[in-house]
Amino acid sequence: MRSDPGQLTRTVRRAGAIALPALAAAHAAPVISTFGPLRNRAMPRLAGRGRPDHVALTFDDGPDHLSTPHFLRLLDARGIRATFFLLGSMLARSPGLAKEMAAAGHEIGIHGWHHRPLLLRGPRATYDDLARARDAVAEVTGRPPTLFRPPYGVMNTAAHLTCRRLGLTPTLWTAWGEDWRGRATPDSVHRTVTRDLSGGGTILLHDSDCTSAPDSWRTTLAALPRVLDTCETHGWRVGPLREHGVPGP
């Protein structure tokens, strides 16, 4: 019995039409963790939940030689250390600043090399981006980073697998200030952070405006003392994620 090449082609195409959506769904499935309320309840490790007497303070998108030093001075004056998730592309511009941050006792994680959504990358591109950022931080600070925060807070399957290969723990947040918006004010940043904050929470702010509205870092800087005061009023000690007591998987 002779095979029908046309039938074979149609069968392959039908199989591809079924398989490609399934593969795409598997790739994007972890994006559900982007939904904050669900993440905070069902995924405490990914959300960065820690012990109830502590709040983790984290910043994304630096190091920025124009803005980050202002945050470092404020934190030093308050005797507080934080976790900074650095972009490799920004690190390449200010390696000395990143080294200074680590020497001052701040915890350094990575935010990738480029601030691009992981859903637009394949497994190889995801690995290359994270590995490049990890290696750059290790070279500058003398210590390989162990934390990763994805751009826009969106994970995918490739990112989870890459983190496992590179020894990185993906960590998001429980409260943010929406401080990247052009219409944000110090009052709105403080209000938005504290509305969702509780003991054991992780705060997301930005020490650079490289992916945010111009000069938005000034708004964040003005709001930060009020955020720290609110934590103090509740009896929450503020520090980096390494002191947070994040639970296991």
Summary of the structure (lengths in Angstrom):
residues: 249
radius of gyration: 20.4
end to end distance: 56.1
largest distance: 84.3
contacts: 845
relative contact order: 0.19
helix: 53%
strand: 12%
